[in-house]
Amino acid sequence: MDELNPMANIMLVDDEVEILELIEAYLTGDHMVFKFDNSPDAPAAPLENINVAILDIMMPGMDGFTLCRKIRERHTFPIIMLIAKGGDTDKIGALTLGADDYMVKPFNPPELPARINAQLRRVRLLSSPDNNNPVPEIRGLRLDSHAHTCSLYGKEVILTPTEFSVLLLLCQNKGKVISSERIFETVWGEDYYDGNNTVMVHI
């Protein structure tokens, strides 16, 4: 693991043991993996030191949507959802509930570490002391890019790292028209493609 992608604590929740073992094999060595094959156990785990969560949607007992919602009640670390092929409704539902990204099963295993590292870089960028782009108060809205906090008229607003990144970009460009393409390429760090509604779902 290099300086650009330091080791992180990854929570992995999937009821398919084969998927757990496959993902763990790709992440072990670069990250510390805490895996759960029983979704109700995951919320009871100590999550204070978790950096990224990977959640399957289709699970018995407690589905990934419910687990995502429970995590978002107390934590803002990035969440990546695992979604069945063709589940467009699931994609929108996951992002709406606070997930930062998703991958469609079956997926190319090496892609997952890349997406994890992208989320970690975004969090580090937001909390970096080198991020010297202070945002003034805008109609009662205040963003602290160092502490990664947001408040509206003094009341704290809980945002995921991705939501914070989108809002920060918009505030830094107050009065300017920012296209969906630019938002996606700046926040997600990937090339925009036609038909991509990820930005609209987050907004």
BALOBA-1460 file (C-alpha; in Angstrom, 3 decimals):
// residues 203
<rec num="1" residu="m" x="0.000" y="0.000" z="0.000"/>
<rec num="2" residu="d" x="1.514" y="3.330" z="-1.066"/>
<rec num="3" residu="e" x="1.147" y="6.838" z="0.328"/>
<rec num="4" residu="l" x="-1.623" y="7.655" z="-2.142"/>
<rec num="5" residu="n" x="-3.688" y="4.667" z="-0.982"/>
<rec num="6" residu="p" x="-2.934" y="3.988" z="2.702"/>
<rec num="7" residu="m" x="-4.409" y="0.991" z="4.502"/>
<rec num="8" residu="a" x="-7.984" y="1.395" z="5.705"/>
<rec num="9" residu="n" x="-10.541" y="-0.572" z="7.720"/>
<rec num="10" residu="i" x="-13.166" y="-2.016" z="5.393"/>
<rec num="11" residu="m" x="-16.480" y="-3.465" z="6.582"/>
<rec num="12" residu="l" x="-17.851" y="-6.068" z="4.193"/>
<rec num="13" residu="v" x="-21.394" y="-7.431" z="4.552"/>
<rec num="14" residu="d" x="-22.722" y="-10.118" z="2.200"/>
<rec num="15" residu="d" x="-24.603" y="-13.336" z="2.921"/>
<rec num="16" residu="e" x="-22.779" y="-15.149" z="0.090"/>
<rec num="17" residu="v" x="-19.650" y="-16.683" z="1.578"/>
<rec num="18" residu="e" x="-18.023" y="-17.020" z="-1.843"/>
<rec num="19" residu="i" x="-18.392" y="-13.272" z="-2.465"/>
<rec num="20" residu="l" x="-16.991" y="-12.471" z="0.981"/>
<rec num="21" residu="e" x="-13.949" y="-14.623" z="0.406"/>
<rec num="22" residu="l" x="-13.364" y="-13.296" z="-3.125"/>
<rec num="23" residu="i" x="-13.512" y="-9.657" z="-2.069"/>
<rec num="24" residu="e" x="-11.415" y="-10.320" z="1.028"/>
<rec num="25" residu="a" x="-8.737" y="-11.940" z="-1.147"/>
<rec num="26" residu="y" x="-8.515" y="-8.815" z="-3.300"/>
<rec num="27" residu="l" x="-8.436" y="-6.406" z="-0.351"/>
<rec num="28" residu="t" x="-6.274" y="-8.227" z="2.196"/>
<rec num="29" residu="g" x="-2.748" y="-6.867" z="2.201"/>
<rec num="30" residu="d" x="-3.886" y="-3.424" z="1.147"/>
<rec num="31" residu="h" x="-6.673" y="-3.020" z="3.692"/>
<rec num="32" residu="m" x="-7.939" y="-4.555" z="6.930"/>
<rec num="33" residu="v" x="-11.203" y="-6.391" z="6.203"/>
<rec num="34" residu="f" x="-13.979" y="-6.976" z="8.747"/>
<rec num="35" residu="k" x="-16.500" y="-9.283" z="7.124"/>
<rec num="36" residu="f" x="-20.031" y="-10.231" z="8.149"/>
<rec num="37" residu="d" x="-22.247" y="-12.869" z="6.539"/>
<rec num="38" residu="n" x="-25.124" y="-11.914" z="8.828"/>
<rec num="39" residu="s" x="-26.396" y="-8.378" z="8.293"/>
<rec num="40" residu="p" x="-28.030" y="-7.954" z="11.751"/>
<rec num="41" residu="d" x="-24.590" y="-8.390" z="13.350"/>
<rec num="42" residu="a" x="-23.053" y="-5.515" z="11.408"/>
<rec num="43" residu="p" x="-24.817" y="-2.557" z="13.114"/>
<rec num="44" residu="a" x="-23.805" y="-3.981" z="16.497"/>
<rec num="45" residu="a" x="-20.141" y="-3.957" z="15.489"/>
<rec num="46" residu="p" x="-17.879" y="-1.085" z="16.614"/>
<rec num="47" residu="l" x="-18.001" y="1.177" z="13.565"/>
<rec num="48" residu="e" x="-16.008" y="4.142" z="14.868"/>
<rec num="49" residu="n" x="-12.830" y="2.948" z="13.161"/>
<rec num="50" residu="i" x="-14.427" y="1.835" z="9.880"/>
<rec num="51" residu="n" x="-13.301" y="3.851" z="6.831"/>
<rec num="52" residu="v" x="-15.466" y="2.292" z="4.089"/>
<rec num="53" residu="a" x="-18.433" y="-0.107" z="4.137"/>
<rec num="54" residu="i" x="-19.361" y="-2.485" z="1.316"/>
<rec num="55" residu="l" x="-22.941" y="-3.733" z="1.606"/>
<rec num="56" residu="d" x="-24.895" y="-6.230" z="-0.448"/>
<rec num="57" residu="i" x="-28.517" y="-5.225" z="-1.011"/>
<rec num="58" residu="m" x="-30.200" y="-8.622" z="-1.149"/>
<rec num="59" residu="m" x="-29.693" y="-10.255" z="2.251"/>
<rec num="60" residu="p" x="-31.990" y="-12.214" z="4.571"/>
<rec num="61" residu="g" x="-32.887" y="-10.770" z="7.958"/>
<rec num="62" residu="m" x="-31.893" y="-7.205" z="7.158"/>
<rec num="63" residu="d" x="-31.436" y="-6.005" z="3.605"/>
<rec num="64" residu="g" x="-28.690" y="-3.637" z="2.536"/>
<rec num="65" residu="f" x="-31.050" y="-0.665" z="2.337"/>
<rec num="66" residu="t" x="-31.991" y="-1.004" z="6.007"/>
<rec num="67" residu="l" x="-28.376" y="-1.507" z="7.035"/>
<rec num="68" residu="c" x="-27.291" y="1.540" z="5.046"/>
<rec num="69" residu="r" x="-29.979" y="3.640" z="6.708"/>
<rec num="70" residu="k" x="-28.907" y="2.449" z="10.184"/>
<rec num="71" residu="i" x="-25.273" y="3.261" z="9.509"/>
<rec num="72" residu="r" x="-26.166" y="6.723" z="8.208"/>
<rec num="73" residu="e" x="-27.946" y="7.515" z="11.475"/>
<rec num="74" residu="r" x="-24.545" y="7.819" z="13.161"/>
<rec num="75" residu="h" x="-21.723" y="7.611" z="10.618"/>
<rec num="76" residu="t" x="-20.625" y="9.447" z="7.475"/>
<rec num="77" residu="f" x="-17.897" y="7.136" z="6.139"/>
<rec num="78" residu="p" x="-18.319" y="6.117" z="2.470"/>
<rec num="79" residu="i" x="-20.673" y="3.253" z="1.624"/>
<rec num="80" residu="i" x="-20.473" y="1.192" z="-1.572"/>
<rec num="81" residu="m" x="-23.504" y="-0.983" z="-2.378"/>
<rec num="82" residu="l" x="-23.420" y="-4.282" z="-4.285"/>
<rec num="83" residu="i" x="-26.397" y="-4.458" z="-6.642"/>
<rec num="84" residu="a" x="-27.776" y="-7.212" z="-8.866"/>
<rec num="85" residu="k" x="-27.520" y="-6.688" z="-12.618"/>
<rec num="86" residu="g" x="-30.453" y="-4.741" z="-14.006"/>
<rec num="87" residu="g" x="-31.436" y="-3.289" z="-10.632"/>
<rec num="88" residu="d" x="-31.812" y="0.330" z="-11.732"/>
<rec num="89" residu="t" x="-34.363" y="0.960" z="-8.988"/>
<rec num="90" residu="d" x="-31.893" y="-0.425" z="-6.455"/>
<rec num="91" residu="k" x="-29.191" y="1.962" z="-7.711"/>
<rec num="92" residu="i" x="-31.413" y="4.979" z="-7.148"/>
<rec num="93" residu="g" x="-32.619" y="3.642" z="-3.808"/>
<rec num="94" residu="a" x="-29.078" y="3.050" z="-2.573"/>
<rec num="95" residu="l" x="-27.875" y="6.537" z="-3.494"/>
<rec num="96" residu="t" x="-31.002" y="8.119" z="-2.052"/>
<rec num="97" residu="l" x="-30.443" y="6.392" z="1.302"/>
<rec num="98" residu="g" x="-26.896" y="7.725" z="1.553"/>
<rec num="99" residu="a" x="-24.665" y="5.310" z="-0.351"/>
<rec num="100" residu="d" x="-21.750" y="6.986" z="-2.109"/>
<rec num="101" residu="d" x="-21.246" y="4.490" z="-4.900"/>
<rec num="102" residu="y" x="-22.398" y="1.098" z="-6.160"/>
<rec num="103" residu="m" x="-21.129" y="-1.867" z="-8.128"/>
<rec num="104" residu="v" x="-23.261" y="-4.202" z="-10.216"/>
<rec num="105" residu="k" x="-22.906" y="-7.948" z="-9.724"/>
<rec num="106" residu="p" x="-21.168" y="-9.726" z="-11.297"/>
<rec num="107" residu="f" x="-18.327" y="-7.221" z="-11.266"/>
<rec num="108" residu="n" x="-14.654" y="-7.235" z="-12.143"/>
<rec num="109" residu="p" x="-12.960" y="-7.820" z="-8.737"/>
<rec num="110" residu="p" x="-9.974" y="-5.475" z="-9.325"/>
<rec num="111" residu="e" x="-12.439" y="-2.612" z="-9.858"/>
<rec num="112" residu="l" x="-13.588" y="-2.702" z="-6.233"/>
<rec num="113" residu="p" x="-10.217" y="-1.718" z="-4.674"/>
<rec num="114" residu="a" x="-10.032" y="1.128" z="-7.183"/>
<rec num="115" residu="r" x="-13.443" y="2.425" z="-6.128"/>
<rec num="116" residu="i" x="-12.546" y="2.064" z="-2.442"/>
<rec num="117" residu="n" x="-9.347" y="4.044" z="-2.939"/>
<rec num="118" residu="a" x="-11.268" y="6.737" z="-4.840"/>
<rec num="119" residu="q" x="-13.629" y="7.147" z="-1.884"/>
<rec num="120" residu="l" x="-10.734" y="7.271" z="0.572"/>
<rec num="121" residu="r" x="-8.925" y="9.917" z="-1.489"/>
<rec num="122" residu="r" x="-12.064" y="12.055" z="-1.533"/>
<rec num="123" residu="v" x="-12.395" y="11.873" z="2.250"/>
<rec num="124" residu="r" x="-8.708" y="12.735" z="2.721"/>
<rec num="125" residu="l" x="-8.988" y="15.659" z="0.317"/>
<rec num="126" residu="l" x="-11.943" y="17.094" z="2.216"/>
<rec num="127" residu="s" x="-10.144" y="16.830" z="5.560"/>
<rec num="128" residu="s" x="-6.700" y="17.876" z="4.308"/>
<rec num="129" residu="p" x="-5.174" y="21.031" z="5.822"/>
<rec num="130" residu="d" x="-3.966" y="21.820" z="2.307"/>
<rec num="131" residu="n" x="-7.559" y="22.351" z="1.250"/>
<rec num="132" residu="n" x="-7.414" y="26.125" z="1.599"/>
<rec num="133" residu="n" x="-10.650" y="26.982" z="-0.121"/>
<rec num="134" residu="p" x="-12.757" y="28.413" z="2.694"/>
<rec num="135" residu="v" x="-16.416" y="28.826" z="1.869"/>
<rec num="136" residu="p" x="-18.089" y="31.914" z="3.360"/>
<rec num="137" residu="e" x="-21.506" y="31.693" z="4.895"/>
<rec num="138" residu="i" x="-24.107" y="31.592" z="2.138"/>
<rec num="139" residu="r" x="-27.610" y="32.424" z="3.355"/>
<rec num="140" residu="g" x="-27.037" y="30.685" z="6.661"/>
<rec num="141" residu="l" x="-25.191" y="27.725" z="5.136"/>
<rec num="142" residu="r" x="-21.669" y="27.097" z="6.448"/>
<rec num="143" residu="l" x="-19.244" y="24.404" z="5.324"/>
<rec num="144" residu="d" x="-16.017" y="23.505" z="7.115"/>
<rec num="145" residu="s" x="-13.906" y="21.508" z="4.677"/>
<rec num="146" residu="h" x="-11.309" y="20.721" z="7.361"/>
<rec num="147" residu="a" x="-13.750" y="19.282" z="9.896"/>
<rec num="148" residu="h" x="-16.098" y="18.008" z="7.160"/>
<rec num="149" residu="t" x="-19.097" y="19.619" z="8.850"/>
<rec num="150" residu="c" x="-22.100" y="21.463" z="7.484"/>
<rec num="151" residu="s" x="-24.621" y="23.638" z="9.275"/>
<rec num="152" residu="l" x="-27.668" y="25.639" z="8.236"/>
<rec num="153" residu="y" x="-28.523" y="28.586" z="10.484"/>
<rec num="154" residu="g" x="-26.447" y="26.979" z="13.226"/>
<rec num="155" residu="k" x="-28.114" y="23.558" z="13.000"/>
<rec num="156" residu="e" x="-25.864" y="20.680" z="11.984"/>
<rec num="157" residu="v" x="-26.663" y="18.968" z="8.684"/>
<rec num="158" residu="i" x="-25.422" y="15.384" z="8.337"/>
<rec num="159" residu="l" x="-23.967" y="14.716" z="4.891"/>
<rec num="160" residu="t" x="-22.179" y="11.754" z="3.358"/>
<rec num="161" residu="p" x="-18.687" y="12.451" z="1.946"/>
<rec num="162" residu="t" x="-20.109" y="12.516" z="-1.578"/>
<rec num="163" residu="e" x="-22.973" y="14.849" z="-0.673"/>
<rec num="164" residu="f" x="-20.495" y="17.132" z="1.076"/>
<rec num="165" residu="s" x="-18.224" y="17.147" z="-1.992"/>
<rec num="166" residu="v" x="-21.107" y="18.100" z="-4.302"/>
<rec num="167" residu="l" x="-22.304" y="20.887" z="-2.004"/>
<rec num="168" residu="l" x="-18.767" y="22.200" z="-1.507"/>
<rec num="169" residu="l" x="-18.210" y="22.390" z="-5.263"/>
<rec num="170" residu="l" x="-21.482" y="24.273" z="-5.760"/>
<rec num="171" residu="c" x="-20.707" y="26.715" z="-2.942"/>
<rec num="172" residu="q" x="-17.212" y="27.369" z="-4.260"/>
<rec num="173" residu="n" x="-18.810" y="28.271" z="-7.595"/>
<rec num="174" residu="k" x="-21.650" y="30.400" z="-6.272"/>
<rec num="175" residu="g" x="-23.387" y="32.289" z="-9.059"/>
<rec num="176" residu="k" x="-22.003" y="30.041" z="-11.787"/>
<rec num="177" residu="v" x="-23.756" y="27.354" z="-13.803"/>
<rec num="178" residu="i" x="-22.148" y="23.958" z="-13.062"/>
<rec num="179" residu="s" x="-23.053" y="21.144" z="-15.439"/>
<rec num="180" residu="s" x="-23.798" y="17.595" z="-14.314"/>
<rec num="181" residu="e" x="-20.798" y="16.528" z="-16.354"/>
<rec num="182" residu="r" x="-18.432" y="18.797" z="-14.428"/>
<rec num="183" residu="i" x="-19.907" y="17.801" z="-11.058"/>
<rec num="184" residu="f" x="-19.517" y="14.107" z="-11.837"/>
<rec num="185" residu="e" x="-15.984" y="14.409" z="-13.186"/>
<rec num="186" residu="t" x="-14.864" y="16.628" z="-10.274"/>
<rec num="187" residu="v" x="-16.500" y="14.722" z="-7.417"/>
<rec num="188" residu="w" x="-16.377" y="11.164" z="-8.707"/>
<rec num="189" residu="g" x="-13.098" y="11.586" z="-10.594"/>
<rec num="190" residu="e" x="-14.359" y="9.630" z="-13.598"/>
<rec num="191" residu="d" x="-15.311" y="10.487" z="-17.172"/>
<rec num="192" residu="y" x="-18.977" y="11.379" z="-17.604"/>
<rec num="193" residu="y" x="-21.085" y="9.230" z="-19.921"/>
<rec num="194" residu="d" x="-24.500" y="9.831" z="-21.493"/>
<rec num="195" residu="g" x="-27.431" y="8.624" z="-19.422"/>
<rec num="196" residu="n" x="-25.567" y="8.943" z="-16.119"/>
<rec num="197" residu="n" x="-28.078" y="10.133" z="-13.487"/>
<rec num="198" residu="t" x="-25.812" y="9.673" z="-10.462"/>
<rec num="199" residu="v" x="-25.474" y="13.433" z="-9.864"/>
<rec num="200" residu="m" x="-29.219" y="14.059" z="-10.040"/>
<rec num="201" residu="v" x="-29.941" y="11.262" z="-7.566"/>
<rec num="202" residu="h" x="-27.452" y="12.694" z="-5.040"/>
<rec num="203" residu="i" x="-28.765" y="16.236" z="-5.436"/>
